[in-house]
Amino acid sequence: MRNILFILLIFGLTSCQSKKAIHLNTVLVRAERTVFNIMVGKNGPNEKKLQCLIDGNFKCALQAIDDKEQAFNAVINEINSVEINDIKYGNALKKAAISYYDAVKQVEISDRQEIVLQQLSQDKTNTVKVRDSAMAKQHQLLNKKQEMRQLISKKENKFAEIQKQFNSVNHLN
């Protein structure tokens, strides 16, 4: 008798979970892992970019940023493709996730400008004026990236808050 009640309880709890909500949650977990690998994964685009910069190969570093952008676009497109018709908080969560990952992507691909400016500032064939101008622009870009990181932090907090609500109302805790 106890086993039957236990099975009914488990069945009742799992039937409250929407398959679409579970799918969206799975896609978001996969997105988080993918972005982690993009940013810090061994042999990932970011590691490749850093190695190229260490080697002084700016063209290779720019290609790594292109690879990173494509990887972020794939993550965003996968999230965007998830059907969320009748999922509670599904639309809000999907929008927050896309907004967050797009903001992270924008910061990461702004490395292109930084690399071009670094190349200009290190090229001894350029005049001192050109090199100094490139260094000043690098400083401006760093300030802009700091502002972008603050925006990312806000978007990440909003994303986490909505995800918490989503998990709660869809019984995914």
URGI-V16254 format. One line per field, one symbol per residue. ss: DSSP state (H for helix, E for strand, C for the rest). phi: phi as a letter, one per 40 degrees, with the letter a starting at -180 (. if undefined). burial: # if it has 9 or more other ideal C-beta (glycine too) atoms within 8 Angstrom, else .. Layout:
BEGIN
ss->???
phi->???
burial->???
END
This chain:
BEGIN
ss->CHHHHHHHHHHHHHHCCCHHHHHHHHHHHHHHHHHHHHHHCCCCHHHHHHHHHHCCCHHHHHHHHHHHHHHHHHHHHHHHHCCCCCCCCHHHHHHHHHHHHHHHHHHHHCHHHHHHHHHHHHCCCCCHHHHHHHHHHHHHHHHHHHHHHHHHHHHHHHHHHHHHHHHHHCCCC
phi->.ccccccccccccccccccccccdcccccccccccdcccbccgcdcccdccccccgcccccccccdcccccccccccccccccbdbccgcccccccccccccccdccccccdcccccccccccccccdcccccccccccccccccccccccddcccccdccccccdcccbfbc
burial->............#...#..######.##.##..######.#..######..##....#.######.###.######.##..#.#..#.##.###.#################.########....#...##..##.##..##.##..##.##..##.##..##.####.#.#.
END
